[in-house]
Amino acid sequence: MKTHKTDRRKVFIRGFERSKKGNLWRYFKGMTLSVFSRKDAWFAWSIADTNGPRYSLEAYPTERLALYALMRELEHDDNDN
């Protein structure tokens, strides 16, 4: 039975924890992923790996939208490889 894309996304999201600062974060395939609140109260994401950190170029009005954008970025990266 093939795993549905929505099911994989739910499992991916459930892997996030809250840091002491209240940010979402998790390790995933050798990367540290974070969703955080910016000083302007909007949200952004970061991906840190052996090449250093990479940050979202856009800001998002909600944490959830930033998390979805992070998932899209990772899917885009997978499609490039």
VENGIGI-V254391 format. One record per pair of residues at least 24 apart in sequence whose ideal C-beta (glycine too) atoms are under 6 Angstrom apart, sorted by the first residue. I is the first residue (numbers start at 1). J is the second residue. D is the distance in whole Angstrom. If there is no record, write none. Layout:
i = {I:I}
j = {J:J}
d = {D:D}
//
This chain:
i = {35:35:35:45}
j = {63:66:67:70}
d = {6:5:5:4}
//
